Amino acid sequence: MQLRQLEYFLAVWEAGSFSGAAARLYVTQPSLSQQIGALEKELGAVLLERGRQGVTLTPAGRVFLPRAQDVLRVVQDARESVHEVVEGRKGDVHVLTVRSVASGILPPSAARWHAMYPSTVLRLHDYSHRRDLEEAMRGGQGDIAVGPRPHLWEGPVHSLGYEEMVVIGAAEHPPDASASAAELAAADWVLYEPEQGMSEVVDRLAGRLGLTPRGVARTGQVSAALLFAVEGIGVAVAPENAVPLRWSRHARRIGSGYFRELVVFSRKLPSQLAERYRDMLTSVELPLTAERDLPEGAIRFQDLSD
């Protein structure tokens, strides 16, 4: 049984004749009759009777009519649903990211997205480490990803800017204060568990500064590391955008500045809806620093050896 046969059957019933239905469908009458005959043969029953007053339904036809209408209605609804997704009117956008970005970068964009596309659903999935994020994207678990620049990525990649990593401690400092390598080498540290992506950031920074952090505590959460640091357990490194405003004076620049690039990437060209979210991210003001505005002598994450 084919959808075309159902459409032909309904057209004949609505037009009241084979000739009228053929004209409406822009097909020849013999072709129309052949399709109706094939449908009746498959069902094992005559559906339509021709008479002087036109075509009427047989008892079998009367039973079959509402079922055929239901099928075509469902098909039309399915087509419309797909068109709404393709045209960006409805649908879900699955955004994969790392945990620190989920809390520090994406909330403002999510609010703006909801205001622009209230009929869509933004589904956010966060990962502790960028390696997990990249693996999930390669596995097709998301439409688009936001995080550190991936290694050897074959799909589209668009830079969003650079987030600054700062050091947090118990003492308060003026806005332009910075921490030296010597000071950090002598300090106690709140470190991250290996499965937390910030552990990689700290390891690379320590290697660049030529120091070995003396860990006195470890955690898998940036929020916990910040709390431990402010309470005086030790210093911690975290993205500046993840530091609550009330603790901003506890944060200091590391040397001339330590920055990690954030990008939006996908396996292939994203859907129209996901592409709109990507374009919004690249056009709105985010708490990131443009490459041209990086301070002189700043250390960039990709400048460090892998």
C-alpha positions in Angstrom: 0.0 0.0 0.0 1.4 3.3 -1.1 0.7 6.9 0.2 0.0 7.9 -3.4 -2.8 5.3 -3.6 -4.4 6.7 -0.4 -4.2 10.2 -1.8 -5.8 9.1 -5.1 -8.6 7.3 -3.2 -9.4 10.4 -1.2 -9.2 12.6 -4.3 -11.8 10.4 -6.1 -14.1 10.5 -3.1 -13.8 14.2 -2.6 -14.2 15.0 -6.4 -17.0 12.6 -6.8 -15.6 11.2 -10.0 -12.5 9.7 -11.5 -12.3 12.4 -14.2 -12.5 15.2 -11.6 -9.9 13.6 -9.4 -7.6 13.1 -12.4 -7.9 16.8 -13.3 -7.2 17.9 -9.7 -4.1 15.6 -9.4 -2.8 16.4 -12.9 -2.7 12.7 -13.9 -4.4 10.7 -16.6 -7.6 8.9 -15.8 -6.2 5.5 -16.8 -3.3 6.0 -14.4 -5.6 7.0 -11.6 -7.9 4.0 -12.2 -4.9 1.6 -12.3 -3.7 2.8 -8.8 -7.2 2.5 -7.3 -7.5 -1.0 -8.8 -4.1 -2.0 -7.3 -5.2 -0.7 -3.9 -8.5 -2.6 -4.1 -6.7 -5.7 -5.1 -4.3 -5.5 -2.2 -7.2 -5.0 0.2 -9.3 -7.7 -1.4 -12.4 -5.4 -1.6 -14.0 -2.9 -3.9 -13.9 0.6 -2.3 -15.6 2.7 -4.9 -18.6 2.2 -7.1 -19.3 4.2 -10.3 -22.8 5.2 -11.0 -24.8 7.8 -13.0 -24.6 10.2 -10.0 -20.9 9.7 -9.8 -18.7 7.7 -7.5 -20.0 6.4 -4.1 -18.3 4.4 -1.4 -19.0 0.7 -0.9 -19.3 -0.6 2.7 -15.6 -1.5 2.6 -14.9 2.0 1.3 -16.8 3.6 4.2 -14.7 1.7 6.7 -11.5 2.4 4.9 -12.1 6.2 4.4 -11.4 7.4 8.0 -8.4 5.2 8.3 -6.9 6.6 5.0 -7.6 10.1 6.3 -5.9 9.4 9.6 -2.8 8.1 7.8 -2.5 11.0 5.5 -3.1 13.5 8.4 -0.2 11.9 10.3 2.0 12.0 7.3 1.2 15.7 6.8 1.9 16.4 10.5 5.2 14.7 10.2 6.2 16.7 7.1 5.2 19.9 8.9 7.2 19.0 12.0 10.3 18.3 9.9 9.8 21.6 8.0 9.6 23.5 11.3 12.9 22.0 12.4 14.6 22.6 9.0 13.3 26.2 9.0 14.4 26.8 12.6 10.9 27.4 13.9 10.9 24.5 16.4 13.2 21.8 17.6 16.0 21.0 20.0 19.6 22.2 19.9 22.0 19.8 21.8 24.9 21.9 23.0 27.9 20.1 24.4 30.4 22.0 26.6 32.8 21.7 29.5 31.6 22.4 33.0 33.4 25.7 33.6 32.1 27.1 30.3 28.5 25.9 31.1 28.5 28.0 34.3 30.5 31.0 33.2 29.9 31.7 29.5 26.7 30.1 28.3 23.9 31.3 30.7 23.6 34.8 29.1 23.4 33.3 25.6 20.8 30.8 26.7 18.6 33.6 28.0 18.9 35.5 24.8 18.2 32.4 22.7 15.0 31.7 24.6 13.9 35.3 24.0 14.6 34.9 20.3 13.3 31.4 19.8 10.8 30.6 22.5 9.4 27.5 20.7 12.8 25.7 20.7 14.5 23.8 23.5 18.2 24.4 24.2 19.6 21.1 25.7 23.0 21.6 27.5 25.2 18.7 28.2 28.4 19.4 30.2 31.6 17.4 30.6 34.4 17.6 33.2 37.2 17.3 30.6 37.6 18.6 27.1 38.6 15.1 25.9 35.2 13.8 27.0 33.6 16.7 25.2 35.5 16.0 21.9 34.7 12.2 22.2 31.0 12.9 22.6 31.0 15.2 19.6 32.8 12.7 17.4 30.2 10.1 18.6 27.3 12.4 17.3 25.9 13.1 20.8 25.5 16.9 20.1 24.6 19.3 17.4 27.3 21.8 18.4 30.1 22.1 21.0 31.5 25.0 23.0 34.9 24.6 24.7 38.7 24.8 24.2 39.9 24.5 20.7 39.9 20.7 19.8 43.0 18.9 18.5 43.1 17.8 14.9 39.4 18.6 14.4 38.1 18.0 10.8 34.8 19.9 11.1 34.0 23.7 11.3 35.6 25.6 14.1 34.8 29.3 15.0 36.7 31.2 17.6 34.7 33.0 20.3 37.6 34.6 22.2 39.9 34.0 25.1 39.0 33.4 28.8 41.5 34.5 31.3 42.7 32.1 34.1 43.2 33.9 37.4 44.6 32.8 40.7 42.3 33.0 43.8 43.4 33.3 47.4 42.2 34.4 50.8 43.6 38.0 50.6 42.0 40.8 48.7 43.9 42.8 46.1 43.5 45.9 43.9 42.0 45.2 40.4 45.4 45.4 38.6 47.3 43.1 40.9 49.1 40.1 39.6 50.7 37.0 41.1 54.4 36.1 40.3 55.8 32.7 39.6 57.9 32.9 42.7 54.9 33.6 44.9 52.9 30.7 43.3 55.9 28.4 43.8 55.9 29.1 47.5 52.2 28.8 48.0 50.0 25.9 49.0 47.6 24.9 46.2 44.0 23.7 45.8 44.4 21.3 42.9 41.8 19.5 40.7 41.2 15.8 40.3 42.7 14.4 37.0 39.3 13.9 35.4 38.5 17.6 35.8 39.7 19.5 32.7 41.1 22.3 34.9 43.8 19.9 36.1 45.3 20.1 32.6 45.2 23.9 32.6 47.1 24.0 36.0 49.6 21.4 34.8 50.4 23.3 31.7 50.6 26.6 33.5 53.0 25.1 36.1 55.2 23.7 33.4 55.4 27.0 31.7 56.2 28.8 35.0 58.7 26.1 36.0 57.1 25.2 39.3 55.6 22.2 41.0 52.4 23.1 42.8 52.3 21.9 46.4 48.8 20.5 46.7 47.0 20.5 50.0 43.6 19.8 48.7 42.0 18.4 45.6 38.5 18.7 44.1 36.5 17.9 41.0 34.6 21.2 41.0 35.6 24.7 40.2 33.1 26.2 42.7 34.6 24.1 45.5 38.2 25.1 44.5 37.1 28.8 44.7 35.5 28.3 48.1 38.6 26.5 49.5 40.9 29.2 48.2 38.9 32.1 49.6 38.7 30.3 52.9 42.6 30.2 53.0 43.3 26.6 52.4 45.5 27.4 49.4 45.5 29.2 46.1 43.5 27.9 43.1 43.4 28.7 39.4 40.0 29.2 37.7 38.5 31.0 34.8 37.8 34.6 35.7 34.2 34.4 34.4 33.5 31.6 36.9 34.6 33.8 39.9 31.5 35.3 41.7 31.5 39.1 41.8 31.7 39.1 45.6 35.1 37.3 45.3 36.4 39.4 42.4 39.0 41.2 44.7 40.4 37.8 45.7 41.4 37.1 42.0 44.7 38.2 40.5 46.2 38.0 37.0 48.9 35.4 36.6 52.0 37.2 35.5 51.2 39.0 32.2 48.1 37.0 31.8 47.2 33.3 31.1 44.5 32.8 28.5 42.6 29.8 27.0 40.9 30.1 23.7 37.2 29.0 23.5 35.6 28.0 20.2 32.3 26.6 18.9 32.7 23.5 16.7 30.8 20.7 15.1 31.4 17.5 13.2 29.9 18.9 10.0 27.8 21.8 8.9 25.2 22.1 11.7 21.4 22.2 11.2 19.8 25.5 10.5 18.7 25.9 14.1 22.2 24.9 15.5 23.8 27.2 13.0 21.6 30.1 14.3 22.8 29.4 17.8 26.4 29.3 16.6 26.0 32.6 14.8 24.4 34.1 17.9 27.4 33.1 20.1 29.8 34.7 17.6 27.9 37.9 17.5 26.9 38.6 21.2 29.1 40.1 23.8 30.7 37.3 25.9 32.9 37.6 29.0 35.9 36.8 26.7 38.9 38.7 25.4 39.5 39.2 21.6 42.9 38.0 20.4 43.8 41.6 19.4 43.2 42.7 22.9 45.4 40.2 24.7 48.0 41.9 26.9 51.6 42.0 25.7 53.5 38.9 27.0 50.3 37.0 27.8 50.5 33.2 27.8 48.0 31.5 25.6 46.9 27.9 26.2 48.0 26.7 22.7 51.4 28.3 23.2 52.1 25.6 25.7 53.6 22.2 24.7 51.1 19.3 24.5 
